[in-house]
């Protein structure tokens, strides 16, 4: 039976698109790429733009949107496929589930493709199909032009904020992510490698019939920002950084990071730097509300971190000057967060078109160049807040960098914090009419409370 709440939300999204974009739209779901031979594929993940309007992850399908109506195009599975995959719902059943107005075989899409706009999918096979059916080149999503660019802008305006159906899904993803992190903490006292903790965390996600929204980061080498290796042994004195998030069956993501001591107790130096990062995290969330510029949130994090490092004797000078010189970025080189939705970095396939307000472009400053979001906050927008402190050898041992910042960094004092490779504290924060709601707030951030998990 159709989920009436879901169908209603999908219909509203289609109507909203029709109000701001009057050309026909065709969106493809994509197909699973082969892992190493045709029958062995990677897990299928439908295009997020397709999911936003169709609601379910149908492989090798397309939808045509016009005037608020949706037509579904997909082929019925062959009788032989039931041997391998079991019985699969028929096209008309799926159409009813998603509230489609009509349903056709995929081959009939050719006759309905004239003058349609689209968003390029990620897999090459489907991208070629898009170009063949539309009878024109379909550029990668981040390089969209003409009518496709106008469609991308229209979709961005819809997906920047979330309706009630989406927020309910995002809450589910956040709740399971919290449970995954609790499982990781519980597994730490007996684990010998990062892989064992990763297994405990991801098993919690799988047990809820969800998948990981991105490749998990579970590492004692937190200075490697996207570390996807899990073979390192856990040693007393190590910090473990876990950045692990769940994705619901309908594709909605969460993104959550905590850092804890392998022994269950922070050293004095680890706690000192943890408190600096936590102060930035809390200050950013406290300042957030509709109309506030996300860039200002990032600069607030930079200032709080700079002040904390001055207080610890690692940096020296006026905080405003340090931030202007990007001295904080020696230890906090990335942006303070990003959009979250159907993508963990929502709509990042569209490049900075989604993350940056019209007329804005990325800075070439060291301390701002990796900022993924540069827009004013809006009600029902979901973003991460994820300040951090990292000792990245490629940055700190670079001779030119050391020379540039030799007057503001006390390198000898920094050496006393050598047991801190990386710390990050990340939460999913929903902007409300009055301020914010942290969807991942059930997972502690205070150092004492984290230690009590062990």
N, C-alpha and C positions, 0 to 999 in steps of 0.2 A: 504493500500500500504506500502511496506517496506520503512523504513527510510534508504536511501542509504548511508548516512554518518555513521549512526550507524552500518549498516551491514559491511561496509568497515573497520571500526575500529575493530569490532569483528573478522573479518577474519584476520586482521593483528596480533591481539593478539594470535590467534590460530597458525598462521605461526611462530610467535616468539617463542611460546612454543615448536613447533616442531623442531626448530633449536637448542634447548638446552636440549631437553628431547625426547628420541627416542622410549620410550615404550608407549603402549596405556594407556589412562587416562579415568577414569569414575568419574564424579562428580555428586553428587546428590543435588537436591534443598532443600530437607527436607519437613516437613509437620507441620502444626500448632498444637501445643500441646493443649490438653483439659484444660479448665480453671477450671471447677468443674464437668462437665459431658460431654460425648462425643460430643454432638451437639453444645456445647457452648465453642468455642475455643478462645485462644488468637489470636490477629492479626498475620497473617502469615508474616514471613520475610525469604526470600530465603537465602541460604548459599551465602556468599559473593564471594567465589571462583567460584561457579556456575554462579553467576551474572556476574562476570568479563568476562567470555567467552560466556555466553548465552544472556546476555543483558536484559532479562525480568524476572520478578519474577513468575515463574511457580511453582505451588505447586505439590508435589509428582511426580517430573519428574527427569530425568537423562540425561546427555549428555556424549557421548563417543568421545574423541579426539584422533586422530592419523594422523600423516603426514600433519597436518594443516587442516584436514577435521573434520567436526562435524556431528555426528548422534544424533538425538533427540529421546528419549524414553519417551513416556507418553501415558496414556490411554485417550480415548475419554470420555467425561462426559456422564452419563446415561441420557436417555430422561427425567426421573423423576427430575433430578437436575435442569432443566430449570424452574420448578415450583417455586423453592426456590431461585435460583441464576440468572435466566434469561439465555438468549442464550450466549453460550461461544464459542469462535473461535475453529474451528476444528484443529486437530493436523497438517495437511498439511498447513493450513493457518499460524499457529504459526511458523512452520518450515521455511516458506517463509519469515516471518517477521524477523527472526534472521539469515537468510542466511545459514540454515542447508543444508547439502548435502544429507541427507536422514532422514526419520522419521518412527518410528516403535512403536507398542504397548510395554508397559513396560515389559511384560512377555518375550519378545524376547531379553531382555538384558542378560539373562542367557547365551545364546549361543555366546555372544560377549564379555564375561567378562574375558576370560583367560589372565593371566599374566598382568592384568591392575593394575595401581597405582591409589590411591585415597587420598582424604583428608576427615577425619571424620567430619560428620555433628554434630550439637549440640543436636538434639532431639534423644531420645533413640530409638524410633520406627524405624526411618530411619537408625540409626547406626546399629541396628540389621540386617536390610535388606542389608546393605553394606556387613556385614560379611557373610551372607548367600549366596549372589550372587557371591562374590569373593572367597568363600569357604576358608576363613581364618579369624582370628581375625583382626579387624580394631581398632587399639589403638586410644585413644583421640588425637586430632590434635597436642596438645602440646607435646605428647609423641610418635610421629610418628617414625617408624623405617624402615630400609631397603628401598625398592623402594618407599614407601610412604614418607619417609624422603627426598629422592632425589627429588621427585615431589614437596614437600613443598619448598625446596630450590629454585627450578626452578621458581615456582610461585612467590616467594618473589622477586626474581631478576627482574621480570616483573612488579610487583605491587608497588615496592618501588618508582617508578616515574610514572607520569601520561601522557597519550596521550591527544591530543586535545579534543577528545570527552569527556573524563573524566573531564578535566579541565573546559569545558563548563558546565558540570553538577555540579561540585563543586562550580563554580561561582553562579549558580542558588541557590544552597542551602545556600551559604553565604549571598546572597542578601535578601532572605526571612528571614534568621536569624536576619539580621540587622533590618528589619521591625518589627519583633517580639519584639525585645528589645525596639524599639521606642514605640511600643504599651504598653509594660510594664511600661515604664517611664510615658507615658501619663495617665495610669490608676492609678498610685500611689497616687496622691493627694486625690482621693475619696475612695480609697480602705481601707478596715478595716482589712483584713487578707492577708497573703501571697497567699492564694488560689485564691483570686480575681485577683491578678497580674499574677499569673500563667495562669489563664483562659484567660486573655487578650492576653498573649504572645502565648499560644498554639493555640488560635483561629485564630491568624494571619497565623500560619503555616498551619492549616487545610484549611483555606480559599484559600490557594495557592495549594491545593490538594497535600500537602506533609504531612509527619509524623514527629514526633520527633525522632532525631537520637539516643536519650538516655533519661533516666528518668530526667526530668527537675529538676534543683536545683534553687529554688526561696525562699530565706530564710533570716530572720534577724539573724539567727545563722550561720553565715558564717564560724565559726570555725569548723563546722561539714562538712568535705570536700565534702561528697556525700549525703547531707541532702535531703531526699525525703519526708519530712513532710511539710505540708502547712497550719497548723491550727493556727500558732502563730499570735497574733494580732500585728498590726503595731503601734509603739509608737514613739512620737517625740523623736529625739535623736538616733533612730536606723539607722544603715546602712542596706540596702538590697542588697544581693548578688544574681545575676541572671545568671545562667549558663544554657543556653537554645540554642539548635541547631536544625536546620531543616535537613531532609533527603528527597531527591528527590524520585519520584516514581521508579526510576531505582536503588535506593539504595545508592546514593552518599551523604556523610555527611558533616555537618559543625559543628563547636564547638566554641561557643562564650560566653564570660563572661564580664559583667560589674558590677560595684558596685556603688550604689548611695544612697544618704541620703533620708530617707522617707519624710522629710520635704522639700526636694529639695535643701537644702543647707548644706554643710559639716560644722561640728564644726571645730575649729582650730586644735584640736588634730587629728581628722579624716582626715583633709586635709594634715596635716604633714605626716602621714603615707601613705596616698594615693599617695603623691608625691614621696615617697621612692619607692613604688611598680611601679609607672609609669616610674621612672628613670631606673629601672631594665628592664622593658618591652621595652623601647625605645632603650636602649643600646644593648640589645640582637638582636633586629631586625636590628639595624645599622651594627652590626658585621657580620651578616649572608651573606654568599655567597658560591658558590661551593667550596668544599674542606675543609671548616671549620668544625672542629669536633663539633658535637652537645653537647658532654660532656663539651667542653670548653664554649659553650653558657650557659649551666647550671651554670658552675662555675662563669661565668661573672655575672649572675643574683645574685648568692650568694654573690659575692664581693660587688656589688652595694648596695644590701640590707644591708649587714653588715656595709658598710660605712655610709649609711643613718641612721642606728640605732645608730652608734657611734656619728654622728652629733647631734642626738636628745637626747643623753645622756642615752639611754637605754642599749647599749653595751659599753664596754670600753676595749681598747687594740688596737693592730695593726690588720688591716683588714686581712692580709694574715694569721696571727696566728688564728684569730677568725674563718676563713673559714676552716683552717686545722683542728681545733678542732670541727668543725660542730656546732659552736655556733649559726650561722645564722639559722640552721635547727630547733632550738627551735621555730622559728616563720615562717619558710618556709621549712616544712618537706618533701614536694613532689618534683618531678622533674619539670623542667621548661616547659615540654610539651611532645608531642608524634606525631607520624604519623597520618595523616587523609586521608581517601579515601572512600572505600566502607564500612569500619567500622570506627566508630568515633575514636577508638583506633585501627588503621588499622592493620589487621592481628594478633591481639593479641590472637586469638584462637590458634596460633602457638607458644605461649609463647615468650620467648626472642629470639627465632630463627629469627624472623623478626626484632625485635627492636635492636638487638645487632649484630655488625659485627662479622664474623666468628673468633673464638679464644678469644672473649671477654666474660666476665661473670659479673654478678651483683656484685657490691661492697657490703661489709658488713658494710660500714660506715653509720652512722645515716644520714648524709647529701647527700649521693649518692645512697642509697639502693633502693629508689623509682624512680630512673631515668628509664623511659620507652624506651628511644632511645639513643643508643650509637654507632653512625655511622657518617662518614663524610657526609656533605650535598651534594646533587647532583641536577643539574638542573631538574626542573619539579617535585621535591619532595614537598609535602605539609605537613607542620608541624604546631603545635600550639606553641605559646609563651604565657605562662601564669604564671608569677611570682605572689606571693601572700604574705600576712602577716596575721597570725592567732594567736589568743590567745587560744590555746587548753588546757583546764584544765587538761586533762590526762597527758599532757607533762609538763606544767608549775607548776603543784602542786605536781608532783612526787618528793618525798624527795631525792631520789638518783640523779635525774636530777638537782635539786636545789643545792645540795651539789657539784656536779661535776662542775657546772658553776657559783658558788657563787662569784668567783673572776672577772667574766666578765659581769655579769648582774646586773644592778642597779634596784633592784626590786621595790624600792620606786618610782623611776622615771617611771617605767613601769606602776605602779598603776595609774598614771596621764592620761594614755591612755585607761582607762577601757571602754570607749564608742566605742572602736574598737574591735569587735569580729573577723571579718574576712574581708579581702579585696583581690579580685583577679581581674586582668585585662588580658583578653585572646583574642587573635586574631589568625586567620588562615593565615599563611604566606607561600606563594609560592616562592620557590627558583628559580631564573632565571639565565641565563648565566652571567648577570652583577651583580646581587645582589638579591633583593627580590621584591615581590609585595604582599601587604597585601589585601587579598580578602575581608576582613571585615572592611576596612578603612573608609567606609562611616559612621560608628558609632563612635562618638567622644570618645576620651580617656581623654582629658584634663579636669580637674576638673571644670574650668569655663564653658566650653562648655557643660558638662553634666548638670550643674546647669541651663543652659539656655534652656534645654529641658522641664523644668517645667513651 
